[in-house]
Amino acid sequence: MTVQIDIRGNIGQQIKTIRQSLGLTLADVAKAINESEPLLSYYENNKRQQSVDILRKFLNFCDRVKKC
């Protein structure tokens, strides 16, 4: 089963919940998907609209972590 986000809900909170449930820090995710920590923090706190490309990279990374 893949990691999923419900676009009808609070996307930022879902990103944070998924990340924390996998035991990952913002730094872990930022490094893995080649994005900055502040940008990911803005996404998690809904201070910026989440980009589909970055959401895709985040979910793909989480799927790989989940399978380990």
N, C-alpha and C positions, 0 to 999 in steps of 0.2 A: 504494500500500500504506500502511495506517495504522500508527501506532506502537502497539504492544501490550505488555501486561504479563502475564506468566504468574502467576496467583494461587497456583500451587502452589510457587513459588519465593520467594526473598527479595525482597519487594516494594520495600523501602527501597533495596536495592542496585540494583535495576532502574531505579528512578526516577533515582537518581544517575547511573547509566551512560547512560541516555537523555539526561538534561540535559547531561552533559559531552560526549557524542558530537555534540550540536548546538551546542557551543561557548557554552552559556548558563551564567550564574552563578545562584546562588540569588536574588540581587537581581533579575535579569532576569525569572525565572519568577514570583517573588512579586509584582512589580509588574504583570505581564501578567495574572495570574489573581486579583489583588486579595486576596492572603493574605500573612501575615507570613513573613519569612525564618526566624525561629526555629521556627515551626510546620513549615515545609518541611524544615528541618534535622532536627527530631525525626522526621519521616516517613522521611527518607533513612537515619537511624541507627536506625530501628525502636524509637524511644523512645515513640512513640505509634502506636496503630492507625490505619492510613490510612482516611480517610473516602472513601466511594464518590463523593460529590459532588466532592471536591477532586481525586481521581484522574481523574475525567471531565474536569474543567477543565484539568488538567495535560496529559492526552493530547490533548485538542482543540487546546490551544495548541501542543503539539509538532508535531502534524499540520500546522498552519498554517505554522510555522517551516520545517518540512521541505519544504514546497511552494514556498517562496520561492527 
